Amino acid sequence: MRAQAGWGLADVPDQRGRTAVITGGNSGLGYETAAVLAERGATVVLACRDLTKAEQAAARIRKDTPDADVRIEELDLLSPASVQAASGRLRAAHPRLDLLINNAGLMRPSRDLSAAAAVAAGIEPTFSVNHLGHFALTGLLLDRLLASPGSRIVTVSSLVHLVGRADLEGLARLPAPRVSPEAPRSAGPGGRLPSRPRLHYPWSKLANLMFTFELHRRLAAAGAPTLAVAAHPGIARTDLTRNLTPPARVFLGVRAAPVMSWLIQSPQMGALATLRAATDTAACGGDYYGPSGWFGSTGLPAAARTSSRARDAEQQRRLWRESERLSGVTYDFGVGPAGARAPAPVTAPGENPARRARRRAGILGNG
């Protein structure tokens, strides 16, 4: 990744002719990302669980950008059936996709969501939404992304991945889905992950990065024209904190902004890392962006630090296998007709071919 100091909103290039799907695009980071991409001319699809909130968000974007092409799609990442249905509608509406931004997330799920997860899948809801639902959605839309040279899959992680611990043994104990994704998952003894937000949120954000790095490796091996990139917002004021304790909500809220600006930033600033991952022409597959300020909590986006656990290739492969098993979705990296030879690797826009060759050979890291 070439050095680029001070990357900001003005650096987001024209997006006309591109189609972006953003999960959780009705509020917070997702909304701010969607608003900028729509203003730059992209067709933006807000893929959200609550259609009323999604339509309200689309209306706000259209008010600020009257000619914006903003659409909504119902998507509940906690429900395998909903992911399947949403991907089917998206595939029918869009023969190609340019951006998939895996943004939606849970930090501390409500009791209703926890109960729904127990009934629907037997998987802890934070991990199910933050990682497994996005893993399935990405796999189901992959051929539409592969059809668009220069397309990107951007997954939003978090600073807390640094303290995350992979629980692959816990995943391995979970039974695979039944015949169809609509069927409830039967959890036998030890076959359900209890909800422990303080553990599962960091683990899910670690999984986001492990997924991105493994996806990048597989895309590169296939010579695919799609980049897998990750980002984190630092510490930003978003709706993700809505189920936290009252003191925590006050600490992270707007009222505390004047005295906490050194540590907590606005959702508009937090979204810049996602926007850079999605649009910077110098980005490479496997790059990871986050705020450049104090401990990565605030500031303009730059290359972000990852934990050694996030870069453990064997753990990445194990997570991938378990994710395929639990989601029932297997990735197909074919980039041409069946039996056709894969095309030569595609250089990312603005990437030096010699540098790309060194990165693919493992001489350079992922960011």
Buried (B, 14 or more C-beta within 10 A) or exposed (E): BEEBEEBEBEBBEEBEEBBBBBBBBBBBBBBBBBBBBBBBBBBBBBBBBEBEBBBEBBEBBBEEBEEBBBBBBBBBBBBBEBBBBBBEBBBEEBEBBBBBBBBBBBBBBEEEBBEBBBEBBBBBBBBBBBBBBBBBBBBBBBBBBBBBEBBBBBBBBBBBBBBBEBBBEBBEBBBEBEEEBBEEBEBEEEBBBEBEBEBBBBBBBBBBBBBBBBBBBBBBEBBBBBBBBBBBBBBBBBBBBEBBEEEEBEBBBEEBEEEBEEBBBBBBBBBBBBBBBBBBEBBBBBBBBBBBBEEBBBBBBBBBEBBEBBBBEEBBBBBBEBBBBBBBBEBEBBBEEEEEEEEEBBBBBEBBEEBBEEBBEEEBEBB
